[in-house]
Amino acid sequence: MIRLKDILSKSNTIQEQIPGIAFLKKAKEIVIDPVVDFVSADIKFSTKAQADIDSNRISKALLQDLQTAIDNTESVSNVFISSGFRPDDKDSRHSKGNALDVAMVNGKKWTSKAVAADNEILQPIEDLVTTLKQMGYTVNTEKGHPKALLYFGFDDHEDHIHLSNTTDTPTQFKFVDTSKQDIHQTIYTIGSTGPEVKKLQKQLINLGYDLRGEKNINVYGINTLTAITKFQEFIFSDPDKQTGVSNTETLEALYNLSKTQENEILKLNTGEDETEKEIEKYEIDIDKTFVKRSIPTDGNGTALIIWGGYPNSKFGPNYLEKYMPTAVKNNKVIIYAQGDSSSTDLYKLWNMIPENVKLDSLIGFSSGGEIVWKFHDDKRFLFIGLIDPVTPKKYANIELTPRCAMWARPENWPDSNKITRESLKQIIENNPNRNIRQEFNHLTEIFPYFLQEHLNDIILADGQAINP
């Protein structure tokens, strides 16, 4: 077995270009296997592969980046590289030594996403990809991007991660030794959990920072660290304070911003000016426990019914209305309904829509999704939205129609909802070309981000549906 640190010890040139790589904090390993010949627990190398490494035909910047990614991904302890320099592969970055294929993670192979899940390495793979994304690697698109990775969802890459870097410079990724911080200070960093982490994440989201890639709610992950770093770069001129670690000074700044500062940060992150937000042109005229209705002042003559999740007190009409974009409220009559009651049957709710308004859109979130599944191919509706929906087994083999948009993350559903989890996996596998986004947390992310992504689809369904 040849390890990266052994390769580096043979080459002063590599060590000079990759400073400090032999002294990484977690002492994790990259194991290089250019022949994919697994005979035993160790890996054997062909003479040619050994010569490629000794002749520096594999990008040193790429090796450094992979090591950095592993070192900053808690769930990954090692990877196997199955291919590197391939001079005959003219259409690939392998031909110039600027690409590597990762075929094993934590000592385990995979041939598909389902196999990776069965082998308990799906989450480590996703975590590694998330770290690489934070390091500037684009996902599943390589042309025109110096740093890219291809994996699940990209043709012929279901069984490995193809990683490429055409630059000569390793990605700079900050590592902070919190042991040197003042012990009297509040410190939150990678792995921190609890209500205070949730509070700072909420404030970051309010300021327009993108935390969508965070895998676990209330856990200080790589996206939170990146957002805090950007915030510190805005607030502090001293580079030593731009660490991504939330200490007392950072938290005080985060929670005591002036309105001018808030507006500047929001504009930097979203392009929106708080003072330029869309004026609300609607009113809530029905507001009950199980149902709510908003009516636009000057709408487009269309309507939307949306069902929420369980419990109703947390994910019912108030939750749905809170995250519904103002642009939708200003254009459509909207019925917000709880998703776990017979009193919110489609036809009962339909009677709440004014006579001159056409119902053309249905959306179901969580338990509300089970109601909407019944109409997933109903041609009366021009937009059907399914957001991490409760999914009975009978829908597992359906093919989504063009008017039906779904986002779902099966891992959001625990063993108590195993049928939904397995049904969603099957639907995702059966609909590979439907862009079913799977990276969002169920509790805080997937619902508002879905609405923003499909804003125009919802508004412009165009009211051609027919009332019963």
C-alpha positions as MATLAB code, in Angstrom:
seq = 'MIRLKDILSKSNTIQEQIPGIAFLKKAKEIVIDPVVDFVSADIKFSTKAQADIDSNRISKALLQDLQTAIDNTESVSNVFISSGFRPDDKDSRHSKGNALDVAMVNGKKWTSKAVAADNEILQPIEDLVTTLKQMGYTVNTEKGHPKALLYFGFDDHEDHIHLSNTTDTPTQFKFVDTSKQDIHQTIYTIGSTGPEVKKLQKQLINLGYDLRGEKNINVYGINTLTAITKFQEFIFSDPDKQTGVSNTETLEALYNLSKTQENEILKLNTGEDETEKEIEKYEIDIDKTFVKRSIPTDGNGTALIIWGGYPNSKFGPNYLEKYMPTAVKNNKVIIYAQGDSSSTDLYKLWNMIPENVKLDSLIGFSSGGEIVWKFHDDKRFLFIGLIDPVTPKKYANIELTPRCAMWARPENWPDSNKITRESLKQIIENNPNRNIRQEFNHLTEIFPYFLQEHLNDIILADGQAINP';
ca = [
       0.000    0.000    0.000;
       1.278    3.445   -0.916;
       0.030    6.374    1.104;
       0.060   10.013    0.165;
       2.393   10.940    2.988;
       4.890    8.321    1.716;
       4.672    9.759   -1.807;
       5.247   13.235   -0.469;
       8.285   12.151    1.541;
       9.933   11.016   -1.716;
       9.521   14.365   -3.447;
      10.793   17.660   -2.104;
       9.110   19.353   -5.055;
       5.669   18.108   -3.977;
       6.266   19.062   -0.363;
       7.315   22.539   -1.386;
       4.141   22.994   -3.441;
       1.856   21.452   -0.811;
       3.104   22.990    2.431;
       2.108   21.280    5.634;
       0.257   18.356    4.068;
       2.239   15.843    6.107;
       1.101   17.546    9.321;
      -2.683   17.579    8.945;
      -4.642   17.716   12.199;
      -6.630   14.509   11.859;
      -3.877   12.486   10.172;
      -6.305   10.940    7.691;
      -5.106    9.050    4.642;
      -5.632    8.948    0.909;
      -4.829    5.555   -0.540;
      -4.038    5.547   -4.261;
      -4.958    2.496   -6.356;
      -4.532    3.072  -10.091;
      -5.444   -0.490  -11.120;
      -8.581   -1.381   -9.144;
      -7.181   -4.824   -8.334;
      -8.523   -5.604   -4.868;
      -6.750   -8.766   -3.814;
      -6.545   -8.200   -0.098;
      -7.085   -5.501    2.457;
      -4.039   -3.737    1.040;
      -3.893   -2.530   -2.554;
      -1.399   -3.614   -5.128;
      -0.046   -1.295   -7.794;
       0.992   -1.905  -11.359;
       4.498   -0.879  -12.388;
       3.065    1.800  -14.675;
       0.881    3.267  -11.949;
       3.843    3.459   -9.615;
       5.834    5.163  -12.364;
       3.057    7.729  -12.912;
       3.166    8.690   -9.260;
       6.951    8.788   -9.107;
       7.043   10.889  -12.308;
       4.600   13.452  -10.891;
       2.020   12.818  -13.642;
      -0.893   13.344  -11.260;
      -1.895   16.895  -10.295;
      -0.408   17.840   -6.953;
      -3.055   20.532   -6.461;
      -5.751   17.884   -6.912;
      -4.132   15.536   -4.396;
      -3.879   18.387   -1.917;
      -7.532   19.326   -2.404;
      -8.716   15.771   -1.873;
      -6.634   15.501    1.286;
      -8.019   18.816    2.519;
     -11.590   17.700    1.812;
     -11.120   14.446    3.708;
      -9.485   16.265    6.576;
     -12.503   18.552    6.862;
     -15.163   15.834    6.522;
     -15.786   14.128    9.848;
     -17.588   11.105    8.399;
     -14.796   10.179    5.947;
     -11.649    8.437    7.195;
     -10.099    7.336    3.891;
     -10.730    6.976    0.166;
      -9.401    4.798   -2.627;
      -8.462    6.366   -5.948;
      -9.103    3.903   -8.759;
      -7.758    5.920  -11.671;
      -5.548    8.901  -12.313;
      -3.323    9.492  -15.361;
      -4.783    7.989  -18.564;
      -2.947    9.453  -21.604;
      -5.159    7.647  -24.148;
      -8.385    9.128  -22.732;
      -8.181   12.241  -24.942;
     -11.680   13.495  -24.123;
     -11.039   13.455  -20.387;
      -8.935   15.482  -17.974;
      -7.347   12.160  -17.033;
      -5.183   12.483  -20.153;
      -3.287   15.357  -18.561;
      -3.230   13.998  -15.031;
      -5.785   16.571  -13.850;
      -8.438   14.077  -12.751;
      -8.887   11.269  -10.237;
     -11.660    8.719   -9.693;
     -12.614    7.946   -6.099;
     -14.059    4.416   -6.103;
     -14.062    3.588   -2.390;
     -14.951    5.556    0.724;
     -14.162    4.262    4.190;
     -12.974    1.006    2.618;
     -16.241    0.297    0.783;
     -17.178    0.310   -2.908;
     -20.536    1.230   -4.413;
     -22.187    0.676   -7.786;
     -25.191    2.947   -7.297;
     -26.728    5.325   -4.798;
     -28.847    2.510   -3.378;
     -25.790    0.290   -2.888;
     -23.940    3.168   -1.216;
     -26.847    3.522    1.201;
     -26.867   -0.215    1.895;
     -23.119   -0.084    2.542;
     -23.626    2.853    4.940;
     -21.402    5.176    2.921;
     -24.022    7.316    1.166;
     -23.895   10.003    3.853;
     -20.056   10.083    3.950;
     -20.038   10.420    0.143;
     -22.530   13.288    0.295;
     -20.565   14.912    3.128;
     -17.357   14.719    1.092;
     -19.115   16.246   -1.914;
     -20.497   19.038    0.291;
     -16.990   19.864    1.521;
     -15.639   19.905   -2.028;
     -18.490   22.205   -3.079;
     -17.444   24.595   -0.334;
     -13.930   24.448   -1.753;
     -15.222   25.698   -5.098;
     -15.829   22.444   -6.989;
     -18.885   22.473   -9.255;
     -21.109   19.377   -9.171;
     -22.051   17.297  -12.231;
     -20.839   19.862  -14.744;
     -17.205   20.036  -15.801;
     -16.958   21.974  -19.074;
     -15.843   25.538  -18.433;
     -15.104   24.911  -14.746;
     -11.468   24.470  -13.614;
     -12.561   22.552  -10.517;
     -15.367   20.032  -10.860;
     -16.734   16.738   -9.585;
     -19.073   14.256  -11.229;
     -20.985   11.578   -9.318;
     -24.576   10.345   -8.719;
     -26.892   11.593  -11.445;
     -24.170   12.039  -14.078;
     -23.933    9.426  -16.841;
     -21.483    6.583  -16.097;
     -20.530    8.040  -12.716;
     -22.878    6.149  -10.389;
     -20.029    4.036   -8.990;
     -17.335    6.657   -8.350;
     -16.575   10.325   -7.803;
     -14.669   11.885  -10.697;
     -12.673   14.818   -9.317;
     -10.745   17.239  -11.527;
      -8.683   20.392  -11.081;
      -6.928   22.111  -13.997;
      -5.343   24.802  -11.840;
      -1.863   24.500  -10.390;
      -2.858   25.898   -7.010;
      -4.414   23.937   -4.128;
      -7.597   25.414   -2.650;
      -7.005   27.441    0.484;
      -9.257   26.098    3.215;
      -9.025   27.579    6.695;
      -8.492   25.282    9.671;
      -8.927   26.874   13.082;
      -7.360   25.408   16.209;
     -10.005   26.328   18.781;
      -7.793   25.072   21.598;
      -5.873   28.345   21.305;
      -8.976   30.490   21.785;
      -9.693   32.268   25.055;
     -11.379   29.675   27.284;
     -13.688   32.374   28.670;
     -15.141   33.063   25.225;
     -18.193   31.403   23.729;
     -16.973   29.153   20.922;
     -19.057   27.459   18.241;
     -17.420   25.646   15.357;
     -17.730   22.495   13.225;
     -19.728   19.889   15.180;
     -21.225   22.315   17.728;
     -24.917   21.733   18.456;
     -27.747   23.143   20.522;
     -30.214   26.043   20.654;
     -27.525   28.713   20.309;
     -26.322   27.151   17.060;
     -29.928   27.089   15.834;
     -30.278   30.756   16.799;
     -27.175   31.877   14.890;
     -28.198   29.774   11.851;
     -31.597   31.476   11.840;
     -29.929   34.891   11.943;
     -27.638   33.922    9.059;
     -30.626   32.819    6.960;
     -32.400   36.101    7.774;
     -29.339   37.897    6.402;
     -29.507   35.956    3.149;
     -26.692   33.468    3.746;
     -27.231   30.134    1.977;
     -27.297   27.207    4.437;
     -29.157   24.797    2.117;
     -26.313   22.276    2.005;
     -26.289   21.798    5.790;
     -27.166   18.157    6.463;
     -28.427   18.415   10.046;
     -30.565   21.032   11.721;
     -28.975   22.739   14.749;
     -25.522   21.383   13.858;
     -22.656   23.746   12.999;
     -21.594   22.309    9.652;
     -19.406   23.393    6.757;
     -22.086   25.720    5.317;
     -22.502   27.503    8.638;
     -18.740   27.898    8.935;
     -18.564   29.331    5.414;
     -21.417   31.779    6.107;
     -19.809   32.949    9.353;
     -16.512   33.447    7.522;
     -18.228   35.653    4.933;
     -19.963   37.588    7.708;
     -16.640   38.102    9.508;
     -15.048   39.309    6.272;
     -17.799   41.949    6.072;
     -17.514   43.031    9.722;
     -13.807   42.620   10.569;
     -10.848   43.916    8.564;
      -8.384   41.768   10.535;
      -7.844   38.437    8.637;
      -7.146   36.703   11.963;
     -10.786   37.295   12.892;
     -12.094   35.769    9.645;
     -11.921   32.171   10.857;
     -15.461   30.823   10.509;
     -15.544   30.164   14.256;
     -18.324   31.926   16.171;
     -16.753   33.455   19.250;
     -18.197   36.069   21.597;
     -17.060   38.996   19.436;
     -18.587   37.495   16.294;
     -21.907   36.705   18.013;
     -22.173   40.187   19.469;
     -21.652   41.640   15.993;
     -24.144   39.185   14.450;
     -26.960   40.087   16.850;
     -26.332   43.837   17.073;
     -26.251   44.949   13.463;
     -27.643   48.311   12.482;
     -30.450   48.387    9.898;
     -27.950   49.825    7.412;
     -25.564   46.905    7.984;
     -28.393   44.361    7.713;
     -29.487   45.904    4.440;
     -25.946   45.927    3.032;
     -25.389   42.248    3.926;
     -28.781   41.214    2.554;
     -28.082   43.016   -0.687;
     -24.653   41.386   -0.989;
     -26.103   37.906   -0.426;
     -29.346   38.084   -2.386;
     -29.171   41.168   -4.578;
     -32.268   42.417   -2.739;
     -32.480   45.708   -0.925;
     -34.640   45.490    2.209;
     -36.108   48.867    1.249;
     -37.020   47.535   -2.192;
     -38.999   44.481   -1.078;
     -42.246   43.846   -2.899;
     -45.235   45.649   -1.433;
     -47.911   43.308   -0.064;
     -51.097   43.541   -2.128;
     -53.301   40.911   -0.514;
     -55.324   40.305    2.632;
     -56.001   37.308    4.882;
     -59.795   37.087    5.042;
     -60.151   33.601    6.563;
     -57.917   32.590    9.465;
     -58.880   29.365   11.239;
     -56.932   26.588   12.919;
     -57.185   24.179    9.993;
     -57.523   26.564    7.050;
     -56.478   30.044    5.979;
     -57.214   32.082    2.854;
     -55.442   35.022    1.258;
     -57.020   37.155   -1.471;
     -54.927   39.413   -3.755;
     -56.024   43.003   -4.303;
     -55.497   42.676   -8.038;
     -54.722   39.044   -8.852;
     -54.347   37.104  -12.096;
     -57.566   35.119  -11.732;
     -55.925   31.875  -10.551;
     -55.817   29.948   -7.288;
     -53.541   27.603   -5.356;
     -54.419   25.094   -2.641;
     -51.526   24.011   -0.433;
     -51.575   21.391    2.333;
     -49.059   21.357    5.176;
     -47.537   18.795    7.486;
     -47.983   17.298   10.929;
     -48.370   18.565   13.602;
     -50.732   21.252   12.389;
     -49.589   23.631   15.137;
     -46.080   23.621   13.651;
     -46.493   22.919    9.914;
     -50.091   23.926    9.276;
     -51.621   27.038    7.643;
     -49.564   29.568    9.633;
     -46.293   27.904    8.605;
     -47.385   27.683    4.964;
     -48.474   31.318    4.818;
     -45.299   32.529    6.538;
     -43.008   31.119    3.838;
     -45.229   31.736    0.820;
     -43.473   34.356   -1.365;
     -45.206   37.733   -1.517;
     -45.227   37.547   -5.313;
     -47.479   34.464   -5.184;
     -49.803   36.063   -2.618;
     -50.104   39.175   -4.776;
     -51.192   37.131   -7.798;
     -53.202   34.117   -6.659;
     -55.995   33.285   -4.286;
     -54.344   30.850   -1.850;
     -55.981   28.288    0.427;
     -53.596   27.089    3.151;
     -54.788   23.843    4.742;
     -53.608   21.351    7.294;
     -52.636   18.050    5.754;
     -54.002   15.627    8.348;
     -57.738   16.246    8.450;
     -60.743   15.143    6.397;
     -62.061   18.693    6.749;
     -59.415   19.813    4.239;
     -60.580   17.540    1.425;
     -59.862   19.039   -2.012;
     -63.495   19.522   -2.997;
     -64.455   21.170    0.294;
     -61.578   23.621   -0.126;
     -62.432   24.200   -3.792;
     -65.775   25.664   -2.660;
     -63.802   28.413   -0.870;
     -62.454   29.756   -4.163;
     -64.370   32.701   -5.686;
     -66.479   31.878   -8.738;
     -64.442   33.972  -11.155;
     -61.147   32.379  -10.124;
     -59.683   29.187  -11.610;
     -57.881   26.632   -9.466;
     -54.778   25.601  -11.423;
     -52.167   24.630   -8.793;
     -51.890   22.110   -5.938;
     -48.954   21.717   -3.544;
     -48.493   19.200   -0.745;
     -45.775   19.376    1.900;
     -45.002   16.387    4.162;
     -48.304   14.733    5.228;
     -50.137   17.095    2.869;
     -48.293   15.382    0.037;
     -50.371   12.235    0.523;
     -53.478   14.243   -0.450;
     -51.804   15.714   -3.522;
     -50.512   12.332   -4.747;
     -54.116   11.468   -5.623;
     -54.045   14.209   -8.288;
     -50.435   13.947   -9.512;
     -51.527   13.195  -13.105;
     -54.846   15.103  -13.057;
     -54.958   17.238  -16.213;
     -57.257   19.783  -14.595;
     -54.214   21.197  -12.781;
     -51.301   22.876  -14.506;
     -48.837   22.770  -11.618;
     -48.512   20.006   -9.025;
     -45.912   20.408   -6.280;
     -44.761   17.601   -3.962;
     -42.359   18.638   -1.205;
     -40.849   15.776    0.853;
     -44.288   14.134    0.648;
     -45.683   11.269    2.692;
     -45.830    8.626   -0.021;
     -47.844    5.384    0.089;
     -46.250    2.341   -1.530;
     -48.747    2.361   -4.412;
     -47.067    5.470   -5.851;
     -43.514    4.070   -5.734;
     -43.385    3.149   -9.418;
     -45.063    6.184  -10.949;
     -43.532    8.329  -13.682;
     -43.850   12.004  -12.894;
     -45.671   14.068  -15.516;
     -44.097   17.305  -16.856;
     -46.557   19.403  -14.806;
     -45.505   17.661  -11.565;
     -42.439   18.948   -9.636;
     -41.046   17.037   -6.668;
     -38.226   17.619   -4.208;
     -37.573   14.921   -1.647;
     -34.781   13.622    0.563;
     -35.520   10.025    1.614;
     -32.990   10.303    4.464;
     -35.284   12.878    6.094;
     -37.715   10.056    6.913;
     -36.873    7.791    9.911;
     -37.645    4.089   10.325;
     -41.120    4.952   11.619;
     -41.840    6.256    8.096;
     -39.967    3.526    6.257;
     -42.654    3.098    3.586;
     -42.370    6.762    2.604;
     -38.573    6.614    2.630;
     -38.385    3.555    0.398;
     -41.159    4.797   -1.916;
     -39.354    8.115   -2.432;
     -36.106    6.294   -3.225;
     -37.910    4.276   -5.882;
     -39.566    7.341   -7.406;
     -36.225    9.163   -7.579;
     -34.624    6.144   -9.250;
     -37.506    5.868  -11.747;
     -37.343    9.567  -12.688;
     -33.634   10.339  -13.217;
     -34.265   13.283  -15.548;
     -36.745   15.201  -13.394;
     -34.252   17.175  -11.260;
     -35.603   15.915   -7.946;
     -33.514   17.951   -5.483;
     -32.442   15.833   -2.498;
     -30.077   17.994   -0.432;
     -32.513   19.857    1.797;
     -33.394   19.466    5.462;
     -37.082   18.678    6.052;
     -37.714   20.988    8.991;
     -36.308   24.317    7.829;
     -35.116   24.256    4.225;
     -36.989   22.209    1.671;
     -40.354   24.011    1.784;
     -39.247   27.671    1.409;
     -36.529   26.849   -1.124;
     -38.950   24.834   -3.277;
     -41.353   27.779   -3.385;
     -38.603   30.184   -4.411;
     -37.286   27.817   -7.108;
     -40.750   27.287   -8.631;
     -42.043   30.818   -8.094;
     -42.801   31.500  -11.758;
     -44.250   28.013  -12.332;
     -46.763   28.628   -9.543;
     -47.677   32.179  -10.558;
     -47.837   31.576  -14.302;
     -49.780   28.306  -14.417;
     -52.232   30.603  -16.296;
     -55.625   29.608  -14.978;
     -56.761   27.218  -17.690;
     -57.972   24.641  -15.185;
     -61.724   24.058  -14.939;
     -63.677   24.357  -11.717;
     -65.859   21.361  -10.868;
];
